[in-house]
Amino acid sequence: GSDAPEPKVRQYERQLHTGPLPYPVLWTREAHRAQAKAMLPDGARYLIFAPCANWPPKEWPLDDYRELGRHMLREGGLCTDYRPVII
């Protein structure tokens, strides 16, 4: 672990002495990109929820995500005009 404000890939390079590593890439097809753009058009604001973690103690119960979403998206909340997206 590290508290350094840098991408994880750079932390791995330093700690594992690997030299430059490529950033992760998500390989998609043009059809996937078109479908995503249709579902998530440019210009909208999105509040992204990713209810998963790489370690069970970091995982939240689903009800906690629901409560966070209600709080953030409520009238007068921090993200009132955002669209929620679960990935």
Secondary structure, 3 states (H helix, E strand, C coil): CCCCCCCHHHHHHHHHCCCCCCCCCCCCCHHHHHHHHHHCCCCCCEEEECCCCCCHHHCCCHHHHHHHHHHHHCCCCCCCCCEEEEC
